[in-house]
Each structure stands twice: as structure tokens, then as C-alpha cells.
Amino acid sequence: MTNSLGTLASDWSQRRYSYAAVLVLVGLGAAFPGRAGLLLGLPLAVGMVVLGVAHGACDQFVVPASHPGSTADGWRYWLRFLAGYLGLAAAVGLLWWHWPAATVAGFLLLTVWHWGSADAPAGPLVSAGWWLAHSLLRGLLLFAVPAWQWPAETAGIVNGLLRFVGTGTMGPGTFAAGATGLAVVVAVGHVVLWARYAARQQWPLLVAELGEVLILAVLFVALPPKLSVGVYFVFWHSLQHVLRLTGWLGYAGPGQLPGTSRGNLLARLAFFLRRAAPLLLISCVALLVLGRLLAAHLPDETAWFSLALVVASIVTLPHALLVTVVMDAPQWRPAAR
């Protein structure tokens, strides 16, 4: 129990930043619903660059950081990393070209897994099977709530993406049936998960889980899907990945210790951004060039949003593999149990 409390205290010390950011933005959007897009636009635009795009710009340091003192940081590693990362990204691009409908489904499932496994609260889940269930339920929750609360808007995002890649769309009946089935799975699954935590007297983990589910439910109920997904991606998923990586990359400031990080968020972000700067700059320039080249073919906001999803999917696969295989290895590797 002591280790559990220590893990959750450390988790809370950095996750509270996401809780605060999400609740402030939800409050702002709920107070002025007619101007939510305008009011949230600036923090989302800035956050998308310094957190959203940046959070994957240190992927090349993950393996060397997990094997300090090894040959994983030599030039051969950098060549292998570049070839593997770009190769996986190119493979996703080919999938979009040849099998767009299947790739939409695959991208959504990959997002469910990556967001669920990377963002769920830390805790002693005992077995890889329960960690898998915990991760999938958290990821599915992020899709189930907006599909239930904002069905027309959520279906519009999915169908906009399907139209953008040149394949058939989903009818209202099909989407409604899928949303209902997803809601049932998520609700029943969470009841079983929480009952297990209670039966094992994992009260700190149960409290953390209930609190996060409540915050996320408020986010996805209060704001329309495009805004809520943007807020989640920037100020929850990306921010937490950045803060998690500061420890991996050798950050030794007071914010590395539970309970001592007050006022140190900016220092940790600066530490990360200094290392992410080269690839962040390259990524931003590439995105600006791509947007310039495709601007004539993007007639409306839906097309721009769909393009952003396609671009994100191309780097999500290698990024998610690094997080799961390297950073989350203790959760699923039997030897780590």
C-alpha cells in the first residue's frame, strides 16, 4: 500500500496541471458557449505547437534514456531509428492511399489504445491483462462520451474524415447503433474495473480513477467534440507525456520529486522544449509547407480538420509503439512483475 500511495502521489504531482487546465478551459467554454471556439482558440493554437507537436519531438531519446551507458546513442542507432520511424510513417501513408476505410478504423483503434494506455493513472494493476483492460476502457471512454452527448457532431467528424480520404460514409443508424454498443461496453467495463479495485482495497487508485473519469466526462459533455478533443490532446495527453519524459531525459529539478513541483511547471517545459526544439522547428516548417501546398484543395474547416487527423495518424504509429514497447514495458513484461 505504501508503494501504491507513493506512485499515486507522484502521479498526482504532475497530473494536477492537466486537471486544472482542462477544468479552466471547460469553465470558460461553458460560461460563453457561443464564443467557446474563439475563447479557446488561442490557448489551443499555442498549446498545439508547444505541447501537441512537441510531445513527439523527443521520441529519438526514449531508447537511449532507457539504456543509459549503452551503444543505443551511437550513430548506428540514430540511423536505425530514423529508418524505422520514417519507414513506419511511410507505411501508414501507403495504407491511407490504398485502404482508406480500413485505415480510418485502424487509426481510431490505435488512438484508443495509445491514449488509454499512456494516460490512465498509474497504479499496481497486478497483471498485464488488467492493465490491458484498464487501458482499453480509458481509451474507449474518450470516444463513447462525445458519441453519446454529441452524436451529430461526432458522426460529422468521422464522416468528414471518410469523405476526405475518398471512401463511403456511415449512416445515422449505423453510427447510433455503434455509439450505443460502445456506451454499454464502457459503462459495464468500468463497473467491473472499479469493483475489482474495491475488492482488492486499492482505494487510492479507485479514487484517482473516479476523479479522472469525472473530469473527462465533464470535458466531453460540456464542449463539442472538436474543442474537447483538442483540449484533451493538448492539455492532457501531450502535457502528461512531456512531463513524464522530463524524468526520462534527466531532469533533476525539484519538480522531479513528489510534492515539490509547485511553480516548477515552466522549468520542466523549458527543459523539454530545449531538447525538442530541432525536430519541433522542422515539424512546424513541414506542416506550414504542407498546408500551403494543399490549401487550394481544402475548402472548409472540416477538410482542414480531416487533414490534421491524417497527418497525426502518420506519426502516431511509431510514437505509440515507442511508448508501449519501451516506456510502458513494466506494465506488460512478465519479467517486470
Secondary structure, DSSP 4 states (H G I P E B T S, - for coil): -HHHHHHHHHHHHHHHHHHHHHHHHHHHHHHSGGGHHHHHHHHHHHHIIIIIIGGGTTGGGHHHHHSTTSGGGSHHHHHHHHHHHHHHHHHHHHHHHH-HHHHHHHHHHHHHHHHHHHHSPP----SHHHHHHHHHHHHHHHHHHHHHHSHHHHHHHHHHHHHHTT-PPPPHHHHHHHHHHHHHHHHHHHHHHHHHHHHTT-HHHHHHHHHHHHHHHHHHHHS-HHHHHHHHIIIIIIHHHHHHHHHHTT--SGGGSTT--TT-HHHHHHHHHHHHHHHHHHHHHHHHHHHHHHGGG--SHHHHHHHHHHHHHHHHHHHHHHIIIIITHHHH-GGG-
